[in-house]
Amino acid sequence: MTRAEILAGIDQVARTHVGFDGRLEESQRLQEDLGLDSIRLLVLAAEVENRFRVALDPADDAAVRTVGDLVTVVAGKLAP
């Protein structure tokens, strides 16, 4: 799966489950730019796990600050 496909999936999750409305870009920060509070971050993480059938762990949470970071983590989980 390409980064663009992962980004599109995260975009869909963000629109459906956390009410994001706008253009999602890898450089955007989850809290500062997207305005996600701790509850909405948890919802996003859970729904990304469901969408891509991966399991994020606490070490992943510490590494994710931007949409691009999340794309990288998901890509790593999907890699063979």
ABEGO torsion letter per residue (X at the ends): XBAAAAAAAAAAAAAAAAGBBEBBBAABBAAAAAGBBAAAAAAAAAAAAAAAGBBBBAAAAAABABAAAAAAAAAAAABX
